[in-house]
């Protein structure tokens, strides 16, 4: 099992992970069919976002992507947005999601030591996961705010 930076050649496997994860969500089949194209990545996405994958026996079973191009300013501090975190249903509950999230946090902190955290805009079905991870829920300030937001503080990275 390894964590690797994704490449455009991983697009099909990444989208298969996303599709499998979404198909396991407790919602109508129609809703799943409508949301999958919105959540899947194209080649431009995979060059725009920083993306890592978890490989098990050379097969991608999880993916995490985040946006490093814009620094969000929140009450909590400066942040990058975790764009997506998906684990295939057969690998869920094994800790892979938590490991990937920790790896994203480590890479974000190393890339930009001025950032304070990660903002996660979770789907309703994944709220329990982020709560289980101990992340702080950010309440909506105005009606237009995304309803399921979480904050993951970054650990400072020692300089050498």
C-alpha positions as CSV (number, residue, x, y, z in Angstrom):
1,X,0.0,0.0,0.0
2,X,1.4,3.4,-1.0
3,X,0.4,7.0,-1.3
4,X,1.5,8.6,-4.6
5,X,0.9,11.9,-6.4
6,X,-1.7,11.2,-9.1
7,X,-1.1,11.8,-12.8
8,X,-3.5,12.4,-15.6
9,X,-3.1,8.8,-16.6
10,X,-4.8,7.9,-13.3
11,X,-8.0,9.7,-14.3
12,X,-10.1,6.6,-15.2
13,X,-9.1,4.8,-12.0
14,X,-9.7,7.9,-9.9
15,X,-13.2,8.4,-11.4
16,X,-14.0,4.7,-10.8
17,X,-13.2,5.3,-7.1
18,X,-15.4,8.3,-7.0
19,X,-18.2,6.5,-8.8
20,X,-18.0,3.5,-6.5
21,X,-18.0,5.7,-3.4
22,X,-21.0,7.7,-4.5
23,X,-23.0,4.6,-5.6
24,X,-22.7,3.5,-1.9
25,X,-24.2,6.7,-0.6
26,X,-27.7,6.5,0.9
27,X,-29.6,8.5,-1.7
28,X,-31.8,7.8,-4.7
29,X,-30.2,6.2,-7.8
30,X,-31.2,9.2,-9.8
31,X,-29.5,11.6,-7.4
32,X,-26.4,9.5,-7.6
33,X,-26.4,9.5,-11.4
34,X,-26.8,13.3,-11.4
35,X,-24.0,13.9,-8.9
36,X,-21.3,11.6,-10.3
37,X,-20.5,13.6,-13.4
38,X,-20.1,16.7,-11.2
39,X,-17.7,15.0,-8.8
40,X,-15.5,13.2,-11.3
41,X,-12.3,14.8,-12.5
42,X,-11.2,15.6,-16.0
43,X,-7.6,16.0,-17.2
44,X,-7.7,19.8,-16.5
45,X,-8.8,19.1,-12.9
46,X,-6.0,16.7,-12.3
47,X,-3.4,19.3,-13.5
48,X,-5.1,22.1,-11.5
49,X,-5.6,20.3,-8.2
50,X,-2.9,18.6,-6.1
51,X,-4.1,15.0,-6.1
52,X,-2.8,12.0,-4.3
53,X,-4.0,8.4,-4.5
54,X,-3.8,5.3,-2.3
55,X,-2.7,2.2,-4.2
56,X,-3.3,-1.3,-2.9
57,X,-1.6,-3.9,-5.1
58,X,-1.2,-1.3,-7.8
59,X,-5.0,-0.6,-7.8
60,X,-6.2,2.9,-6.8
61,X,-8.7,2.5,-3.9
62,X,-8.7,6.1,-2.6
63,X,-8.1,9.7,-3.7
64,X,-7.7,13.1,-2.2
65,X,-7.6,16.4,-4.1
66,X,-7.1,20.0,-2.9
67,X,-6.8,23.4,-4.3
68,X,-3.5,25.3,-3.7
69,X,-4.2,28.2,-6.0
70,X,-6.3,30.2,-3.7
71,X,-5.8,31.0,0.0
72,X,-9.2,31.3,1.7
73,X,-9.5,33.7,4.6
74,X,-11.8,32.4,7.3
75,X,-12.4,33.3,11.0
76,X,-10.2,30.3,11.8
77,X,-7.3,31.6,9.6
78,X,-5.9,31.1,6.2
79,X,-6.7,27.8,4.4
80,X,-6.7,25.7,1.3
81,X,-9.8,23.9,0.3
82,X,-9.9,20.1,0.4
83,X,-11.8,19.5,-2.8
84,X,-12.5,15.8,-2.6
85,X,-11.7,12.7,-0.5
86,X,-13.1,9.4,-1.7
87,X,-12.5,5.8,-0.7
88,X,-13.9,2.7,-2.4
89,X,-16.6,1.1,-0.3
90,X,-14.6,-2.1,0.1
91,X,-11.7,-0.1,1.7
92,X,-13.9,2.2,3.9
93,X,-13.5,1.8,7.6
94,X,-9.8,0.8,7.3
95,X,-8.3,4.2,8.2
96,X,-7.3,5.1,4.6
97,X,-9.4,8.2,4.6
98,X,-7.8,9.5,7.8
99,X,-4.3,8.7,6.5
100,X,-5.0,10.5,3.2
101,X,-6.4,13.5,5.0
102,X,-3.3,13.6,7.3
103,X,-1.0,13.4,4.2
104,X,-2.9,16.3,2.6
105,X,-2.5,18.4,5.7
106,X,1.2,17.6,5.8
107,X,1.7,18.5,2.2
108,X,-0.3,21.7,2.5
109,X,1.7,22.8,5.6
110,X,5.0,22.0,3.8
111,X,4.0,23.9,0.7
112,X,2.7,27.0,2.4
113,X,3.7,27.5,6.0
114,X,1.5,30.6,6.2
115,X,-1.6,28.5,6.1
116,X,-3.4,27.6,9.3
117,X,-5.7,24.9,8.1
118,X,-7.8,23.1,5.6
119,X,-11.4,23.9,4.8
120,X,-13.6,20.9,4.0
121,X,-17.0,21.3,2.4
122,X,-18.4,17.9,3.0
123,X,-21.3,16.2,1.4
124,X,-24.1,15.4,3.9
125,X,-23.4,11.7,3.8
126,X,-19.7,12.2,4.9
127,X,-20.5,14.5,7.9
128,X,-20.1,11.5,10.2
129,X,-16.7,10.7,8.8
130,X,-15.3,14.2,9.4
131,X,-16.9,14.3,12.9
132,X,-15.3,10.9,13.6
133,X,-12.0,12.4,12.6
134,X,-12.4,15.0,15.3
135,X,-12.7,18.0,12.9
136,X,-14.4,21.1,14.0
137,X,-17.7,21.9,12.4
138,X,-17.9,25.4,11.1
139,X,-21.4,26.8,11.4
140,X,-22.9,28.7,8.5
141,X,-22.7,32.4,9.0
142,X,-25.2,33.4,6.3
143,X,-27.8,31.5,4.4
144,X,-25.5,31.2,1.3
145,X,-22.8,29.4,3.2
146,X,-22.2,25.7,2.4
147,X,-24.1,23.8,5.2
148,X,-21.5,21.1,6.0
149,X,-18.1,22.8,6.6
150,X,-15.3,21.5,8.7
151,X,-11.9,22.9,9.8
152,X,-8.7,20.8,10.0
153,X,-5.9,22.8,11.7
154,X,-2.4,22.3,10.2
155,X,0.5,21.4,12.3
156,X,3.5,23.7,11.9
157,X,6.3,22.2,9.9
158,X,9.7,22.6,11.4
159,X,12.1,24.5,9.2
160,X,15.6,23.3,8.6
